[in-house]
C-alpha cells in the first residue's frame, strides 16, 4: 500500500536552498486520496487536483510525496487516458 508523507520542500515557507514547486495549502487534506487514485507510470505516480496535474515520487519503501507539475511533464498516455475518462478537457492542457 502506498502511503502519503508530505515533504517540507513543497510547503511554505519555502526553505533556503530547497528545490521543488510549492503545493497549494488546500491539497494536503486530500493528498492520500490523490495518491490512492493516481496512475503509476514508471517510477512516478500522476494525479489531478482541481484540474491541475501532480506527480508523486517514492522516497522510502511504500512512502510517497507529491508536488504540482506542468502538463508537459505528465506522460502522453496518462493525459490521453484522463481525456478519454473526462477527468480533463483539452483546454486544461493549455494551462
TIRO-2110 file (N, C-alpha, C; in Angstrom, 1 decimal):
// TIRO-2110
0.8, -1.2, 0.0, N, 1, A
0.0, 0.0, 0.0, CA, 1, A
0.9, 1.3, 0.0, C, 1, A
0.5, 2.2, -0.8, N, 2, A
1.3, 3.5, -0.9, CA, 2, A
0.7, 4.4, 0.2, C, 2, A
1.6, 5.0, 0.9, N, 3, A
1.3, 6.0, 2.0, CA, 3, A
1.9, 7.3, 1.7, C, 3, A
1.0, 8.4, 1.8, N, 4, A
1.5, 9.7, 1.5, CA, 4, A
2.2, 10.3, 2.8, C, 4, A
3.3, 10.9, 2.5, N, 5, A
4.0, 11.7, 3.5, CA, 5, A
4.4, 13.0, 2.9, C, 5, A
4.1, 14.1, 3.5, N, 6, A
4.4, 15.4, 2.9, CA, 6, A
6.0, 15.6, 3.0, C, 6, A
6.4, 16.5, 2.1, N, 7, A
7.8, 16.8, 2.0, CA, 7, A
7.9, 18.3, 2.3, C, 7, A
8.7, 18.8, 3.2, N, 8, A
8.7, 20.2, 3.6, CA, 8, A
9.2, 21.1, 2.4, C, 8, A
9.9, 20.6, 1.5, N, 9, A
10.4, 21.5, 0.4, CA, 9, A
9.3, 21.9, -0.5, C, 9, A
8.1, 21.3, -0.4, N, 10, A
6.9, 21.7, -1.2, CA, 10, A
5.9, 22.5, -0.4, C, 10, A
6.3, 22.9, 0.8, N, 11, A
5.4, 23.7, 1.6, CA, 11, A
5.9, 25.1, 1.9, C, 11, A
5.1, 26.0, 2.2, N, 12, A
5.5, 27.3, 2.7, CA, 12, A
5.9, 27.2, 4.2, C, 12, A
6.8, 28.0, 4.7, N, 13, A
7.6, 28.9, 4.0, CA, 13, A
8.7, 28.1, 3.2, C, 13, A
9.0, 28.5, 2.0, N, 14, A
10.0, 27.8, 1.2, CA, 14, A
11.3, 27.9, 1.9, C, 14, A
12.0, 26.7, 2.0, N, 15, A
13.2, 26.6, 2.7, CA, 15, A
14.4, 27.1, 1.8, C, 15, A
15.3, 27.8, 2.4, N, 16, A
16.5, 28.2, 1.6, CA, 16, A
17.2, 27.0, 1.1, C, 16, A
17.5, 27.1, -0.2, N, 17, A
18.3, 26.0, -0.9, CA, 17, A
17.4, 24.8, -1.3, C, 17, A
16.1, 24.8, -0.9, N, 18, A
15.2, 23.7, -1.3, CA, 18, A
14.8, 23.9, -2.8, C, 18, A
14.7, 22.8, -3.4, N, 19, A
14.2, 22.8, -4.8, CA, 19, A
12.9, 22.1, -4.8, C, 19, A
12.0, 22.6, -5.6, N, 20, A
10.7, 22.0, -5.7, CA, 20, A
9.6, 23.0, -5.8, C, 20, A
8.5, 22.6, -6.4, N, 21, A
7.3, 23.5, -6.6, CA, 21, A
6.5, 23.5, -5.3, C, 21, A
5.9, 24.6, -5.0, N, 22, A
5.0, 24.7, -3.8, CA, 22, A
3.6, 24.1, -4.1, C, 22, A
3.2, 23.3, -3.1, N, 23, A
1.8, 22.7, -3.2, CA, 23, A
0.8, 23.8, -2.7, C, 23, A
-0.3, 23.8, -3.3, N, 24, A
-1.4, 24.7, -2.7, CA, 24, A
-1.8, 24.1, -1.3, C, 24, A
-2.0, 25.0, -0.3, N, 25, A
-2.3, 24.5, 1.0, CA, 25, A
-3.5, 23.6, 1.1, C, 25, A
-4.5, 23.8, 0.2, N, 26, A
-5.7, 23.0, 0.3, CA, 26, A
-5.6, 21.6, -0.2, C, 26, A
-4.4, 21.3, -0.8, N, 27, A
-4.3, 19.9, -1.4, CA, 27, A
-3.9, 18.9, -0.3, C, 27, A
-3.3, 19.4, 0.8, N, 28, A
-2.8, 18.4, 1.8, CA, 28, A
-3.8, 17.5, 2.5, C, 28, A
-5.0, 18.1, 2.7, N, 29, A
-6.1, 17.2, 3.3, CA, 29, A
-6.5, 16.0, 2.4, C, 29, A
-6.3, 16.2, 1.1, N, 30, A
-6.8, 15.2, 0.1, CA, 30, A
-5.6, 14.4, -0.5, C, 30, A
-4.4, 14.6, 0.0, N, 31, A
-3.2, 14.1, -0.6, CA, 31, A
-3.2, 12.5, -0.7, C, 31, A
-3.7, 11.9, 0.4, N, 32, A
-3.7, 10.4, 0.4, CA, 32, A
-4.7, 9.9, -0.6, C, 32, A
-5.8, 10.6, -0.8, N, 33, A
-6.8, 10.2, -1.8, CA, 33, A
-6.3, 10.4, -3.2, C, 33, A
-5.5, 11.5, -3.4, N, 34, A
-4.9, 11.6, -4.7, CA, 34, A
-3.9, 10.5, -5.0, C, 34, A
-3.1, 10.1, -4.0, N, 35, A
-2.2, 9.1, -4.2, CA, 35, A
-2.9, 7.8, -4.5, C, 35, A
-4.0, 7.5, -3.7, N, 36, A
-4.7, 6.2, -4.0, CA, 36, A
-5.3, 6.2, -5.4, C, 36, A
-5.7, 7.3, -5.9, N, 37, A
-6.4, 7.4, -7.2, CA, 37, A
-5.4, 7.6, -8.4, C, 37, A
-4.1, 7.8, -8.0, N, 38, A
-3.1, 8.1, -9.0, CA, 38, A
-2.8, 7.0, -10.0, C, 38, A
-2.2, 7.4, -11.1, N, 39, A
-1.8, 6.4, -12.1, CA, 39, A
-0.3, 6.2, -12.0, C, 39, A
0.2, 5.0, -11.9, N, 40, A
1.6, 4.7, -11.9, CA, 40, A
2.1, 4.5, -13.3, C, 40, A
3.2, 5.2, -13.6, N, 41, A
3.9, 5.0, -14.9, CA, 41, A
5.3, 5.1, -14.6, C, 41, A
6.0, 4.0, -14.8, N, 42, A
7.5, 4.0, -14.5, CA, 42, A
7.6, 4.0, -13.0, C, 42, A
8.4, 4.9, -12.5, N, 43, A
8.6, 5.0, -11.0, CA, 43, A
7.9, 6.3, -10.4, C, 43, A
6.9, 6.8, -11.2, N, 44, A
6.2, 8.0, -10.7, CA, 44, A
4.7, 7.8, -10.8, C, 44, A
4.0, 8.5, -10.0, N, 45, A
2.5, 8.4, -10.0, CA, 45, A
2.0, 9.8, -10.4, C, 45, A
0.9, 9.8, -11.1, N, 46, A
0.3, 11.1, -11.6, CA, 46, A
-1.2, 11.2, -11.1, C, 46, A
-1.6, 12.4, -10.7, N, 47, A
-2.9, 12.6, -10.2, CA, 47, A
-3.3, 14.0, -10.7, C, 47, A
-4.6, 14.3, -10.5, N, 48, A
-5.2, 15.6, -10.8, CA, 48, A
-5.9, 16.1, -9.6, C, 48, A
-5.7, 17.4, -9.3, N, 49, A
-6.4, 18.0, -8.3, CA, 49, A
-6.9, 19.4, -8.8, C, 49, A
-8.2, 19.6, -8.8, N, 50, A
-8.8, 20.8, -9.4, CA, 50, A
-8.2, 21.1, -10.8, C, 50, A
-8.2, 20.1, -11.6, N, 51, A
-7.8, 20.2, -13.0, CA, 51, A
-6.3, 20.5, -13.2, C, 51, A
-5.5, 20.4, -12.1, N, 52, A
-4.1, 20.6, -12.2, CA, 52, A
-3.3, 19.3, -11.9, C, 52, A
-2.2, 19.1, -12.7, N, 53, A
-1.5, 17.8, -12.5, CA, 53, A
-0.5, 17.8, -11.4, C, 53, A
-0.4, 16.6, -10.8, N, 54, A
0.5, 16.4, -9.7, CA, 54, A
1.3, 15.2, -10.0, C, 54, A
2.5, 15.1, -9.5, N, 55, A
3.4, 14.0, -9.7, CA, 55, A
3.8, 13.5, -8.3, C, 55, A
3.9, 12.2, -8.1, N, 56, A
4.3, 11.6, -6.8, CA, 56, A
5.5, 10.8, -7.0, C, 56, A
6.4, 10.8, -6.1, N, 57, A
7.7, 10.1, -6.1, CA, 57, A
7.8, 9.3, -4.8, C, 57, A
8.3, 8.1, -4.9, N, 58, A
8.6, 7.3, -3.7, CA, 58, A
9.9, 7.7, -3.1, C, 58, A
9.9, 8.1, -1.8, N, 59, A
11.1, 8.5, -1.2, CA, 59, A
11.6, 7.5, -0.1, C, 59, A
10.8, 6.5, 0.2, N, 60, A
11.1, 5.4, 1.1, CA, 60, A
10.2, 4.2, 0.7, C, 60, A
10.5, 3.1, 1.1, N, 61, A
9.6, 1.9, 0.8, CA, 61, A
8.2, 2.2, 1.1, C, 61, A
7.3, 2.2, 0.1, N, 62, A
5.9, 2.5, 0.3, CA, 62, A
5.5, 3.9, 0.7, C, 62, A
6.4, 4.8, 0.8, N, 63, A
6.2, 6.2, 1.2, CA, 63, A
6.4, 7.1, 0.0, C, 63, A
5.4, 7.9, -0.2, N, 64, A
5.4, 8.8, -1.4, CA, 64, A
5.1, 10.3, -1.0, C, 64, A
5.7, 11.2, -1.7, N, 65, A
5.3, 12.6, -1.6, CA, 65, A
5.0, 13.1, -3.0, C, 65, A
4.2, 14.2, -3.1, N, 66, A
3.8, 14.7, -4.4, CA, 66, A
4.0, 16.2, -4.5, C, 66, A
3.8, 16.7, -5.7, N, 67, A
4.0, 18.1, -5.9, CA, 67, A
3.4, 18.5, -7.3, C, 67, A
3.0, 19.7, -7.5, N, 68, A
2.4, 20.1, -8.8, CA, 68, A
3.5, 20.1, -9.9, C, 68, A
3.0, 19.8, -11.1, N, 69, A
3.9, 19.8, -12.2, CA, 69, A
3.2, 20.5, -13.4, C, 69, A
3.9, 20.8, -14.4, N, 70, A
3.4, 21.3, -15.7, CA, 70, A
2.8, 20.2, -16.5, C, 70, A
1.8, 20.5, -17.3, N, 71, A
1.2, 19.4, -18.1, CA, 71, A
2.2, 18.7, -19.0, C, 71, A
3.2, 19.4, -19.5, N, 72, A
4.2, 18.8, -20.4, CA, 72, A
5.0, 17.7, -19.6, C, 72, A
5.0, 17.8, -18.3, N, 73, A
5.7, 16.8, -17.5, CA, 73, A
4.9, 15.5, -17.3, C, 73, A
3.6, 15.5, -17.6, N, 74, A
2.7, 14.3, -17.5, CA, 74, A
2.8, 13.5, -18.8, C, 74, A
3.2, 12.3, -18.7, N, 75, A
3.4, 11.5, -19.9, CA, 75, A
2.1, 11.4, -20.8, C, 75, A
2.3, 11.4, -22.1, N, 76, A
1.2, 11.4, -23.0, CA, 76, A
0.1, 10.4, -22.7, C, 76, A
0.5, 9.1, -22.4, N, 77, A
-0.5, 8.1, -22.2, CA, 77, A
-1.4, 8.4, -21.0, C, 77, A
-0.9, 9.1, -20.0, N, 78, A
-1.7, 9.5, -18.8, CA, 78, A
-2.6, 10.6, -19.2, C, 78, A
-2.1, 11.6, -20.0, N, 79, A
-3.0, 12.7, -20.4, CA, 79, A
-4.1, 12.2, -21.3, C, 79, A
-3.8, 11.3, -22.2, N, 80, A
-4.9, 10.7, -23.1, CA, 80, A
-5.9, 9.9, -22.3, C, 80, A
-5.5, 9.2, -21.3, N, 81, A
-6.4, 8.4, -20.5, CA, 81, A
-7.4, 9.4, -19.8, C, 81, A
-6.8, 10.4, -19.2, N, 82, A
-7.6, 11.4, -18.4, CA, 82, A
-8.6, 12.1, -19.4, C, 82, A
-8.2, 12.4, -20.6, N, 83, A
-9.1, 13.0, -21.6, CA, 83, A
-10.2, 12.0, -21.9, C, 83, A
-9.9, 10.8, -22.2, N, 84, A
-10.9, 9.8, -22.5, CA, 84, A
-11.9, 9.5, -21.4, C, 84, A
-11.4, 9.6, -20.2, N, 85, A
-12.3, 9.4, -19.0, CA, 85, A
-13.1, 10.7, -18.6, C, 85, A
-12.8, 11.8, -19.3, N, 86, A
-13.5, 13.0, -19.0, CA, 86, A
-13.0, 13.7, -17.7, C, 86, A
-11.9, 13.3, -17.2, N, 87, A
-11.3, 14.0, -16.0, CA, 87, A
-10.7, 15.4, -16.3, C, 87, A
-10.3, 15.5, -17.6, N, 88, A
-9.8, 16.8, -18.0, CA, 88, A
-10.4, 17.1, -19.4, C, 88, A
-10.3, 18.3, -19.9, N, 89, A
-10.6, 18.7, -21.2, CA, 89, A
-9.4, 19.3, -21.9, C, 89, A
-9.4, 19.3, -23.2, N, 90, A
-8.2, 19.8, -23.9, CA, 90, A
-7.7, 21.2, -23.4, C, 90, A
-8.7, 22.0, -23.1, N, 91, A
-8.4, 23.4, -22.6, CA, 91, A
-7.5, 23.3, -21.4, C, 91, A
-7.7, 22.3, -20.5, N, 92, A
-6.9, 22.2, -19.3, CA, 92, A
-5.4, 22.0, -19.6, C, 92, A
-5.1, 21.4, -20.7, N, 93, A
-3.7, 21.1, -21.1, CA, 93, A
-3.0, 22.4, -21.5, C, 93, A
-3.7, 23.4, -21.7, N, 94, A
-3.0, 24.7, -22.1, CA, 94, A
-2.7, 25.6, -21.0, C, 94, A
-3.0, 25.2, -19.8, N, 95, A
-2.8, 26.0, -18.6, CA, 95, A
-1.4, 25.6, -17.9, C, 95, A
END
